[in-house]
Amino acid sequence: MNVLIVEDEELAVRKLTKLLQDVDPTLQIVGTTASVRASVAWLQENPAPDLILMDIELADGQSFEIFEQTSVESPIIFTTSYDEYALKAFKVNSIDYLLKPIKRQELEASLAKQRRMLTQPVVEPMGTATINALVQQLRQQIQPAEYRKRFLVKHLSQWLPIDVADIAYFYSEDGVSLFRTRTNQKFSVDYTLDELEAMLEPTQFFRANRQFVVEITAVQQVHSYFNNKLKLTLRPTPDDEVLVSRERAMEFKKWMGK
């Protein structure tokens, strides 16, 4: 089975590739793309793969835009942390929907479903009741019974427990996820920002953009920016400026308590 991976986080690509190879060594990863534009170009220039694993949030927009720009003949397994997209996902060629972090058992079940579909070219569409039931299940799955309270991180030759309450923000740098504590210590973690976002209390942490998840008390100032974006002043000061997109600005203001 030939598989295309559409995912904009390098760490997520590496983890998914390894998981696929562990589940089925005969699978062939025929390509990886990180944006809507690159995915459209790949699909137009290459034979349709047997399966596409596709993250919903990409570097330049939502992956649903791909279907508006080119014909997609392959079945899709959408991967995301957000259940709000479930219904829309099943209006295209989706055969399944996996919540991050992706578990091996769930991926195996999805691949088995795809193999069955390959032998059944005519498949009855899912009914509304089935889709509604799936959406409800996704809501339950994405809300963890208890959010993370600490992370165990490697420091030199030892492991240190760091309380989430001591973390100012998480960020991505060169494909690696890291966080900074309130005392400006930097540690790496073996999770993507999508996975971290699902682990963290949403009233305390906000996904400012594709590179930053910020803690509410770490936000010292909020500045108006070009094109109705917001620029954040964080403590401790990050190496890169932190912008909130125009599309997320209103949500951010509500989160901050406006």
C-alpha positions in Angstrom: 0.0 0.0 0.0 1.4 3.4 -1.0 0.8 6.2 1.5 1.1 10.0 1.3 1.6 11.9 4.6 0.3 15.4 4.7 1.6 17.0 7.9 3.4 20.3 8.7 5.2 19.3 11.9 8.5 17.5 11.2 8.4 15.6 14.5 4.9 14.4 13.8 6.0 13.2 10.3 8.9 11.2 11.9 6.6 9.7 14.6 3.9 8.8 12.1 6.4 7.3 9.6 7.9 5.1 12.4 4.5 4.0 13.6 3.4 3.1 10.1 6.5 1.1 9.5 6.1 -0.7 12.9 2.5 -1.5 12.1 3.1 -2.7 8.5 6.7 -2.9 7.1 5.3 -3.4 3.6 3.8 0.1 3.5 5.5 2.5 1.2 5.7 6.2 2.1 5.6 7.7 -1.4 5.7 11.3 -0.3 5.3 13.9 2.5 3.9 17.4 2.1 3.6 20.2 4.7 1.1 22.7 3.1 -2.0 23.0 1.0 0.0 24.3 -1.9 2.6 21.5 -1.8 -0.1 18.9 -1.4 -2.0 20.1 -4.4 1.2 20.1 -6.5 2.1 16.6 -5.4 -1.3 15.2 -6.2 -1.3 16.8 -9.6 2.2 15.5 -10.5 2.0 11.9 -9.1 -0.2 8.9 -9.4 -2.9 8.7 -6.7 -1.6 6.9 -3.6 -3.6 4.0 -2.0 -4.1 6.1 1.1 -3.5 9.7 2.4 -2.9 10.5 6.1 -3.8 14.1 6.3 -3.5 16.6 9.2 -6.3 19.2 9.1 -4.3 22.2 10.1 -1.4 22.9 7.7 1.2 25.6 7.4 -0.9 27.7 5.0 -4.5 26.8 5.8 -6.8 23.9 6.4 -6.4 20.7 4.4 -10.0 20.9 3.1 -8.8 23.6 0.7 -6.8 20.8 -1.1 -10.1 19.3 -2.3 -11.2 22.7 -3.7 -8.1 23.0 -5.8 -7.6 19.5 -7.2 -9.3 16.1 -7.6 -8.4 13.7 -4.8 -9.1 10.1 -5.7 -7.5 8.5 -2.7 -9.3 7.7 0.6 -8.3 9.8 3.5 -7.5 9.3 7.2 -7.7 12.7 8.8 -5.5 13.3 11.8 -6.1 16.2 14.2 -6.7 17.2 17.8 -10.0 19.0 17.0 -13.3 17.2 16.8 -15.1 20.3 15.4 -13.9 19.2 11.9 -15.3 15.7 12.0 -18.5 16.2 10.1 -16.8 18.2 7.4 -14.1 15.6 7.1 -16.6 12.9 6.2 -18.1 15.0 3.4 -15.0 14.2 1.3 -13.2 10.9 0.7 -12.4 10.3 4.3 -12.5 6.7 5.6 -11.5 7.4 9.1 -10.6 10.1 11.7 -7.7 9.7 14.2 -7.2 12.0 17.1 -3.7 13.0 18.1 -1.6 11.5 19.7 -2.3 8.6 17.3 -2.3 5.2 19.0 -0.9 2.1 17.3 -4.1 0.1 17.9 -6.3 2.8 16.3 -4.0 3.2 13.3 -4.0 -0.6 12.8 -7.8 -0.6 12.8 -7.9 2.2 10.2 -5.4 0.5 7.9 -7.4 -2.8 8.2 -10.6 -0.8 7.3 -8.8 0.6 4.2 -7.7 -2.9 3.1 -11.3 -4.1 3.3 -12.5 -1.1 1.3 -10.0 -1.9 -1.5 -11.8 -5.2 -2.0 -15.3 -3.5 -1.9 -15.2 -0.8 -4.6 -18.8 0.2 -3.9 -19.3 1.4 -0.4 -22.6 2.7 1.1 -22.3 6.2 2.4 -22.4 6.8 6.1 -25.8 7.8 7.5 -26.4 11.0 9.5 -26.9 9.0 12.7 -23.6 7.2 12.3 -21.7 10.5 11.7 -23.4 12.2 14.7 -22.5 9.2 16.9 -18.8 9.5 15.7 -18.8 13.3 16.5 -20.1 12.6 20.0 -17.4 9.9 20.5 -14.7 12.3 19.3 -15.9 15.0 21.8 -15.5 12.5 24.6 -12.1 11.4 23.5 -10.6 14.8 23.0 -11.5 16.0 26.5 -9.1 14.1 28.7 -10.3 13.1 32.1 -7.4 14.9 33.6 -5.0 17.4 32.0 -1.2 17.0 32.4 0.2 18.3 35.6 3.9 17.7 35.0 6.4 16.6 32.4 9.5 14.4 33.0 12.3 15.9 31.0 16.0 14.9 30.4 18.6 17.3 31.7 22.2 16.2 31.4 22.5 12.8 32.9 19.2 13.0 34.9 15.5 13.3 34.5 13.6 16.2 36.1 9.9 16.5 36.8 8.6 19.9 35.8 5.2 21.1 36.9 3.0 22.5 34.2 2.3 25.4 36.6 5.9 26.4 36.2 5.8 26.5 32.3 5.4 29.8 30.5 5.0 28.5 27.0 5.7 25.7 24.6 7.2 26.3 21.2 8.6 24.6 18.1 12.1 25.1 16.8 13.7 23.2 13.9 11.2 20.4 14.2 11.7 20.0 17.9 9.1 20.8 20.6 10.4 22.7 23.6 9.1 24.7 26.6 10.4 27.5 28.8 9.8 27.7 32.5 9.0 30.9 34.3 12.6 31.0 35.4 13.7 30.8 31.8 14.9 27.2 31.7 14.6 25.5 28.4 13.7 21.8 27.9 12.6 19.6 25.0 9.7 17.3 25.0 8.9 14.3 22.7 5.4 15.6 21.7 4.2 17.7 18.8 2.5 21.0 19.6 -0.8 19.5 18.5 -0.4 16.7 21.0 0.6 19.1 23.7 -2.4 21.3 23.1 -4.7 18.3 23.7 -2.9 17.6 27.0 -3.1 21.1 28.4 -5.9 22.8 30.3 -7.5 25.1 27.6 -8.4 27.9 30.1 -4.7 28.1 31.0 -3.0 27.5 27.6 -3.7 28.9 24.1 -2.4 28.0 20.7 -1.3 31.4 19.5 0.0 30.1 16.2 1.7 27.0 14.6 4.9 27.7 16.7 3.6 28.7 20.2 1.3 27.5 22.9 1.3 30.2 25.6 0.3 30.1 29.3 -2.2 32.9 30.2 -0.1 34.5 33.0 3.0 34.6 30.8 1.3 37.1 28.5 2.4 40.5 29.7 1.2 42.7 27.0 -1.0 42.5 23.8 -0.3 44.8 20.9 -2.3 45.5 17.8 -0.3 44.5 14.7 -0.6 44.7 10.9 -3.6 43.1 9.2 -5.5 42.9 12.5 -3.0 40.5 14.0 -1.9 40.6 17.6 1.6 40.7 18.9 2.3 39.2 22.3 4.9 40.2 24.9 5.7 37.2 26.9 7.8 36.6 30.1 10.4 35.2 29.8 11.0 36.8 26.4 11.1 34.3 23.5 13.7 34.4 20.8 11.1 35.0 18.1 8.2 37.4 18.0 4.8 35.8 18.8 1.9 36.8 16.6 -1.8 35.7 16.8 -3.4 35.6 13.4 -6.3 37.8 12.4 -8.6 34.7 12.4 -7.7 33.7 16.0 -7.5 37.3 17.4 -11.1 37.4 18.6 -10.8 33.9 20.2 -7.6 35.0 21.9 -9.2 38.1 23.4 -12.1 36.0 24.7 -9.6 33.6 26.3 -7.7 36.5 27.9 -11.0 37.6 29.5 -12.1 40.5 27.4 
